[in-house]
């Protein structure tokens, strides 16, 4: 990788992490004490599509840790792992299904990442650290299915832009 390319990647990843913090911590829609709707994973998914699974994992970790420090949340290592897995799974699935053109290929990358990382891993973190009841955690499944579909639609439209095409060529 050229020095210019490394600097560009670091800048974009910093932007993606910052957007994730803004979307997740500041622009969230709370539903009671334990649930919320946010698009905090959208920038991590963008990083996954542009730069692959490993870099997107790092974006997820940085966004979660810095976001918690900024707003004063306790750092939950299982939720941080979930943030990393969002990026890793989406990047991995995108590489596996990138030959599937269109919205379906994007959806095959986003929804499994949400099911594994958001619904399973992050819910486990909420249960173990905060004692969130299973009845409340079960509501995360429809929330993330709907959020994942909306994110897939946004990512599909973004995938037509030069940034994503260039990122896919680098991957």
Secondary structure, 3 states (H helix, E strand, C coil): CCHHHHHHHHHHHHHHHHHHHHHHHHCCEEECCCEEECCHHHHHHHHHHHHCHHHHHHHHHHHHHHHHHHHCCCCCHHHHHHHHHHHHHHHHHHHHHCCCCCHHHHHHHHHHHHHHHHHHHHHHHHHHHHCCCHHHHHHHHHHHHHHHHHHHHHHHHHCCCHHHHHHHHHC
